[in-house]
Amino acid sequence: MTNFKTGGPWITRFAPSPTGALHLGNVRTAILNVLLARQSGGKFLLRLEDTDQERSTFAAEAAILWSLSWLGLAPDEPVRHQSLRLDLYREAVGRLVAEDQAYPCFCTDAELERDRQDAAARNLPPRYSGRCARMSTDERQMRLEHGEAHAVRFRLPEKADVAFTDLIKGEVTVPAGAFGDFVLLRSNGWPSYNLAVVVDDADMGVNLVLRGEDHLTNTARQILLYEAFGHPRPTFAHHGLLMDSEGKKLSKRSGALSIPDCMDMGLEPLAVVQYLASLSGALPTKNLFSSIDEMAGAFNPFALGRGNAVMSLDELGALSARAFRTADLAGQAARLDESLPAGNAWHGVDPAFRLELVSSLRENASNLRELVALLPLFTEPQTRFAPAALNELASCLPVLRALDGIMADHLPDSRLTKDAASLALRRVSEEAGVKGRQLYHPIRLALTGSDSGPELVALLTLLPTGQIRERVSAVLNLFP
């Protein structure tokens, strides 16, 4: 029996519609497809299903491509656009019409709406009545010759339920009456979703369709089309959906987190990939991965459960922070070089000291943005104080005088070691007669102007002693 290991190499695909930004639910599907393709030595393909002429935009397409690039999910072949393959779909439908497996449907929108309302009144699922399927050949030909607008529908075969083996859900059966004759080509000549998917997947050689379980009914329609065209059907796998903490499905309409949102929040792209792949238990989160290929080696598709996955933004943020604090130092310094404007004081700092700053400060930051906020403490000559901070410092002058005197024992361009910084704090404590917060807080305020920031020992070791004295003296001079 075919399973994730015995099948393949898997040729998978991700096929978003360029109608908006990618949200994490869709991205999770893309990630699972990439990992399976990499693990099996297959290919990951990307197709843009841009047949919704009213909603598909170039801006959304660009955002999708940029988002996938940011995550490192590069396809192995050029991107396909459905809007450039219309002749392929029309030719395929022409074959079905010639074989009487499809027929023109002249029903108007008003007629179809009346049918839907009638079905709803009788508590029946909406399905096409088959009105045009029963039309005589002569009437059909006459209406075509008169140029009447029409769609093309697939003629459902008279057969039992549609059954298939799903690699995640097991044996699946969709009742034959779940839907009626469905549209293949719309009256404007553009393909329906189900037609385009089957034609494209067969043309692209896709042999594993891995997607959300909300496509199960579509899968039944598509299997019927595979059989009608005589194409070998791919293997199917339908994973559970990504839910929020309240058990609601994540979607664009429900305001789910998008990849641009993740960028704005400063999340690490590899951490986003690892977190989404791990939600089903198919990838561990104990250890951090340095690449997608490394994740593919550890990926366990058999752990993809049948149930839905619940996402926690706090857990994602924590994993991203871990990844940020253990990332390559030189790479993070290079990111700062690229992101900070040319006039920023960072660019005047010695390269070796830049690495030291990143190494020390990232322990107090969860992302690059928070790290950038800490840099001015060490790259700018002066400290800015809020009025509340100055009011507090006015009552702590003995601590600052003691620190200034101790720093006078060191050369201005020198920097304290950790041991020397700890010793200096003990001496200040003894001379000022204070401990704990009464010792640490005024020193932090004087050096940074803030209640929070790097550890005090880190401050005292990263700042030259001369700069420490300048900042302390600036405060003392305010209170003669």
Rosetta blueprint (number, residue, H / E / L):
1 M L
2 T L
3 N L
4 F L
5 K L
6 T L
7 G L
8 G L
9 P L
10 W L
11 I E
12 T E
13 R E
14 F E
15 A L
16 P L
17 S L
18 P L
19 T L
20 G L
21 A L
22 L L
23 H E
24 L H
25 G H
26 N H
27 V H
28 R H
29 T H
30 A H
31 I H
32 L H
33 N H
34 V H
35 L H
36 L H
37 A H
38 R H
39 Q H
40 S H
41 G L
42 G L
43 K E
44 F E
45 L E
46 L E
47 R E
48 L E
49 E L
50 D L
51 T L
52 D L
53 Q L
54 E L
55 R L
56 S L
57 T L
58 F H
59 A H
60 A H
61 E H
62 A H
63 A H
64 I H
65 L H
66 W H
67 S H
68 L H
69 S H
70 W H
71 L H
72 G L
73 L L
74 A L
75 P L
76 D L
77 E L
78 P L
79 V L
80 R E
81 H E
82 Q H
83 S H
84 L H
85 R L
86 L H
87 D H
88 L H
89 Y H
90 R H
91 E H
92 A H
93 V H
94 G H
95 R H
96 L H
97 V H
98 A H
99 E L
100 D L
101 Q L
102 A E
103 Y E
104 P E
105 C E
106 F L
107 C L
108 T L
109 D H
110 A H
111 E H
112 L H
113 E H
114 R H
115 D H
116 R H
117 Q H
118 D H
119 A H
120 A H
121 A H
122 R L
123 N L
124 L L
125 P L
126 P L
127 R L
128 Y L
129 S L
130 G L
131 R L
132 C H
133 A H
134 R H
135 M L
136 S L
137 T H
138 D H
139 E H
140 R H
141 Q H
142 M H
143 R H
144 L H
145 E H
146 H L
147 G L
148 E L
149 A L
150 H L
151 A E
152 V E
153 R E
154 F E
155 R L
156 L L
157 P L
158 E L
159 K L
160 A L
161 D L
162 V E
163 A E
164 F E
165 T E
166 D E
167 L L
168 I L
169 K L
170 G E
171 E E
172 V E
173 T E
174 V E
175 P L
176 A H
177 G H
178 A H
179 F L
180 G L
181 D L
182 F L
183 V E
184 L E
185 L E
186 R L
187 S L
188 N L
189 G L
190 W L
191 P E
192 S L
193 Y H
194 N H
195 L H
196 A H
197 V H
198 V H
199 V H
200 D H
201 D H
202 A H
203 D H
204 M H
205 G L
206 V L
207 N L
208 L E
209 V E
210 L E
211 R E
212 G E
213 E H
214 D H
215 H H
216 L H
217 T H
218 N H
219 T H
220 A H
221 R H
222 Q H
223 I H
224 L H
225 L H
226 Y H
227 E H
228 A H
229 F H
230 G L
231 H L
232 P L
233 R L
234 P L
235 T E
236 F E
237 A E
238 H E
239 H E
240 G L
241 L L
242 L E
243 M E
244 D L
245 S L
246 E L
247 G L
248 K L
249 K E
250 L L
251 S L
252 K L
253 R L
254 S L
255 G L
256 A L
257 L L
258 S E
259 I H
260 P H
261 D H
262 C H
263 M H
264 D H
265 M L
266 G L
267 L L
268 E L
269 P H
270 L H
271 A H
272 V H
273 V H
274 Q H
275 Y H
276 L H
277 A H
278 S H
279 L L
280 S L
281 G L
282 A L
283 L L
284 P L
285 T L
286 K L
287 N L
288 L L
289 F L
290 S L
291 S L
292 I H
293 D H
294 E H
295 M H
296 A H
297 G H
298 A H
299 F L
300 N L
301 P H
302 F H
303 A H
304 L L
305 G L
306 R L
307 G L
308 N L
309 A E
310 V E
311 M L
312 S L
313 L H
314 D H
315 E H
316 L H
317 G H
318 A H
319 L H
320 S H
321 A H
322 R H
323 A H
324 F H
325 R H
326 T L
327 A L
328 D L
329 L H
330 A H
331 G H
332 Q H
333 A H
334 A H
335 R H
336 L H
337 D H
338 E H
339 S H
340 L L
341 P L
342 A L
343 G L
344 N L
345 A H
346 W H
347 H H
348 G H
349 V L
350 D L
351 P H
352 A H
353 F H
354 R H
355 L H
356 E H
357 L H
358 V H
359 S H
360 S H
361 L H
362 R H
363 E H
364 N H
365 A L
366 S L
367 N L
368 L H
369 R H
370 E H
371 L H
372 V H
373 A H
374 L H
375 L L
376 P H
377 L H
378 F H
379 T H
380 E L
381 P L
382 Q L
383 T L
384 R L
385 F L
386 A L
387 P H
388 A H
389 A H
390 L H
391 N H
392 E H
393 L H
394 A L
395 S L
396 C L
397 L H
398 P H
399 V H
400 L H
401 R H
402 A H
403 L H
404 D H
405 G H
406 I H
407 M H
408 A L
409 D L
410 H L
411 L L
412 P L
413 D L
414 S L
415 R L
416 L L
417 T L
418 K H
419 D H
420 A H
421 A H
422 S H
423 L H
424 A H
425 L H
426 R H
427 R H
428 V H
429 S H
430 E H
431 E H
432 A H
433 G L
434 V L
435 K L
436 G L
437 R H
438 Q H
439 L H
440 Y H
441 H H
442 P H
443 I H
444 R H
445 L H
446 A H
447 L H
448 T H
449 G L
450 S L
451 D L
452 S L
453 G L
454 P L
455 E L
456 L H
457 V H
458 A H
459 L H
460 L H
461 T H
462 L H
463 L L
464 P L
465 T H
466 G H
467 Q H
468 I H
469 R H
470 E H
471 R H
472 V H
473 S H
474 A H
475 V H
476 L H
477 N L
478 L L
479 F L
480 P L
